[in-house]
Amino acid sequence: MTSNLPIKYVMVIVPNEPVLGHLLKSKKDIEKYLDKSMDLMPHIKLFPTFTWEGTEEYLLIHSIKNLIPAIHSFEVNLLQLEKSKLEGDLYLKTQTRPEIENFLSVIQLHFQKTSNEQSLSIDTIDGRLTLVDKECIGENYSKIAPRLGKKIFSGVFIADKLSLFKNEGNGWQLNAEFHLD
C-alpha cells in the first residue's frame, strides 16, 4: 500500500569502486568521532532534496527516464577535502569541467520545471562530493579536524549512473538507478 504522505527524495551520483570503497572507509573513520553517522553514501548531489507525493512516484521515475538520453557519462576528478562554512558539510571538491557543469544544468533545469516544490534553490549545487553532512558533524568538527590533515583524498571515477534515494522517515534508501551512456 502506498502512502499519500510526501516522501523526500534526493538525486545523486555515487562514486564507483574502488573510489567508493576508499571514501566509505574514510567516512567510517571520521564518524567514529561523531555522535551519529550519515545513512546516505558519499555522493554528488544533483538537485536539492525535494518531496513528491507517494502515489505519483511513477511520474518521478518516468520523468528521470525521459531525461537520461540527454545526459552522458563523464569523468569526475576528486580534489582536496574541505568543510563548508555555510552548510557545515565535509566534502571533496571536484574538478569543474564542462561535462559536470552541463550535466548539472540539464538536471536542474528539468526538475526546476517539473518538481512540485515552489521554492527549490540550486545555488548550493556545485558538483562537490559530500563525505559527511552537517547533521552528523554538528559541533564535533574540532574532534575530527586533527585527523583530517593526515588523510589523503583523491581519485578519479566515471559518473555513469544517477541514483535516486528516498526517505519515508526511516533513513535514506536507494530507490532507483539510471545508467548513462
C-alpha positions as CSV (number, residue, x, y, z in Angstrom):
1,M,0.0,0.0,0.0
2,T,1.4,3.4,-1.0
3,S,1.3,6.3,1.4
4,N,-0.2,9.6,0.5
5,L,2.3,11.5,2.6
6,P,5.0,13.5,0.8
7,I,8.2,11.5,0.6
8,K,11.7,13.1,0.5
9,Y,13.9,12.3,-2.5
10,V,17.4,13.2,-3.5
11,M,19.1,12.6,-6.8
12,V,22.8,12.0,-6.6
13,I,25.9,10.4,-8.2
14,V,27.5,7.8,-6.1
15,P,31.2,7.1,-7.0
16,N,32.1,3.7,-8.4
17,E,34.6,1.2,-6.9
18,P,37.4,1.4,-6.0
19,V,36.9,5.1,-5.1
20,L,33.7,4.4,-3.3
21,G,35.4,1.8,-1.0
22,H,38.1,4.3,-0.1
23,L,35.6,7.0,0.6
24,L,33.4,4.7,2.7
25,K,36.4,3.7,4.8
26,S,37.4,7.4,5.4
27,K,33.8,8.3,6.2
28,K,33.6,5.4,8.8
29,D,36.9,6.6,10.3
30,I,35.6,10.1,10.7
31,E,32.2,9.1,12.0
32,K,33.9,7.2,14.9
33,Y,34.4,10.6,16.5
34,L,30.9,11.9,15.8
35,D,27.6,11.3,17.7
36,K,25.8,9.8,14.7
37,S,26.5,8.6,11.2
38,M,25.1,9.6,7.8
39,D,23.0,6.9,6.2
40,L,23.5,8.4,2.7
41,M,26.6,7.2,0.9
42,P,29.3,9.7,-0.2
43,H,27.6,11.5,-3.1
44,I,27.4,14.4,-5.5
45,K,24.0,16.0,-5.1
46,L,22.4,16.9,-8.4
47,F,19.4,18.7,-7.2
48,P,18.2,19.9,-3.7
49,T,16.3,17.4,-1.6
50,F,12.6,17.6,-2.6
51,T,9.3,16.0,-1.8
52,W,7.0,14.1,-4.1
53,E,3.6,12.6,-3.5
54,G,3.9,8.9,-2.8
55,T,1.1,8.0,-5.2
56,E,2.8,9.8,-8.0
57,E,6.3,8.2,-7.7
58,Y,5.9,6.6,-11.1
59,L,5.7,10.1,-12.6
60,L,9.0,11.0,-11.0
61,I,10.7,7.8,-12.3
62,H,9.2,8.4,-15.7
63,S,10.5,12.0,-15.7
64,I,14.0,10.9,-14.9
65,K,13.9,8.1,-17.6
66,N,12.9,10.8,-20.1
67,L,15.9,12.9,-19.1
68,I,18.5,10.2,-19.3
69,P,19.1,10.3,-23.1
70,A,20.2,13.9,-22.8
71,I,22.9,13.0,-20.3
72,H,26.2,11.2,-20.9
73,S,28.7,9.7,-18.5
74,F,31.7,11.8,-17.6
75,E,34.9,11.7,-15.6
76,V,35.0,13.1,-12.1
77,N,38.3,14.2,-10.5
78,L,38.2,14.4,-6.7
79,L,40.4,17.2,-5.3
80,Q,41.0,18.4,-1.7
81,L,38.8,17.8,1.4
82,E,37.1,20.9,2.7
83,K,34.5,21.9,5.3
84,S,31.7,24.2,4.1
85,K,31.5,27.3,6.3
86,L,27.9,27.9,5.3
87,E,26.4,24.3,5.3
88,G,28.9,22.6,7.7
89,D,29.3,19.6,5.4
90,L,32.6,17.8,5.0
91,Y,33.1,17.5,1.3
92,L,35.6,16.9,-1.6
93,K,35.9,19.5,-4.3
94,T,35.6,18.1,-7.8
95,Q,37.4,19.4,-10.8
96,T,35.0,21.8,-12.6
97,R,34.7,20.6,-16.1
98,P,32.3,21.5,-18.9
99,E,30.8,18.0,-18.6
100,I,29.9,18.4,-15.0
101,E,28.5,21.9,-15.5
102,N,26.4,20.8,-18.5
103,F,25.2,17.7,-16.6
104,L,24.1,19.7,-13.6
105,S,22.4,22.4,-15.7
106,V,20.4,19.8,-17.6
107,I,19.2,18.1,-14.4
108,Q,18.5,21.4,-12.6
109,L,16.6,22.9,-15.5
110,H,14.4,19.9,-16.0
111,F,13.5,19.4,-12.3
112,Q,13.0,23.1,-11.7
113,K,10.2,22.9,-14.2
114,T,8.7,19.6,-13.2
115,S,9.0,19.5,-9.4
116,N,6.0,20.2,-7.2
117,E,8.2,22.3,-4.9
118,Q,7.8,26.0,-5.2
119,S,11.0,27.3,-3.7
120,L,13.8,25.0,-4.8
121,S,17.2,26.6,-4.7
122,I,20.0,25.2,-6.8
123,D,22.5,27.8,-5.5
124,T,24.4,25.2,-3.4
125,I,24.5,22.5,-6.0
126,D,28.1,22.8,-7.3
127,G,29.4,19.4,-8.1
128,R,31.1,18.7,-4.7
129,L,31.1,15.3,-3.2
130,T,29.7,15.2,0.3
131,L,31.5,12.8,2.6
132,V,29.8,13.6,5.9
133,D,26.9,16.1,6.3
134,K,26.3,18.8,8.8
135,E,23.7,16.9,10.7
136,C,26.4,14.3,11.7
137,I,29.2,16.8,12.3
138,G,27.3,19.3,14.4
139,E,29.7,20.8,16.9
140,N,32.2,18.0,16.7
141,Y,34.4,19.4,13.9
142,S,37.2,20.1,16.4
143,K,37.3,16.4,17.3
144,I,37.8,15.3,13.7
145,A,39.9,18.2,12.3
146,P,43.3,16.9,13.6
147,R,42.6,13.6,11.9
148,L,41.7,15.0,8.6
149,G,45.1,16.5,7.9
150,K,46.6,13.0,7.8
151,K,44.1,11.7,5.2
152,I,44.7,11.9,1.5
153,F,41.6,12.2,-0.5
154,S,41.9,12.0,-4.3
155,G,40.6,9.8,-7.0
156,V,39.0,9.7,-10.4
157,F,35.8,7.8,-11.3
158,I,33.4,7.7,-14.2
159,A,30.0,9.1,-13.3
160,D,27.9,6.6,-15.3
161,K,24.6,6.4,-13.4
162,L,22.2,8.5,-11.4
163,S,20.9,7.2,-8.1
164,L,17.6,8.3,-6.7
165,F,17.3,7.9,-2.9
166,K,14.1,8.3,-0.9
167,N,13.4,8.8,2.7
168,E,10.0,7.9,4.2
169,G,11.0,8.8,7.7
170,N,13.3,5.8,8.3
171,G,16.5,6.9,6.6
172,W,17.7,7.2,3.1
173,Q,17.2,4.1,0.9
174,L,18.2,3.5,-2.7
175,N,15.0,3.7,-4.8
176,A,16.3,3.6,-8.4
177,E,19.4,3.8,-10.5
178,F,19.6,5.1,-14.0
179,H,22.5,4.2,-16.2
180,L,24.1,6.8,-18.6
181,D,25.7,6.2,-22.0
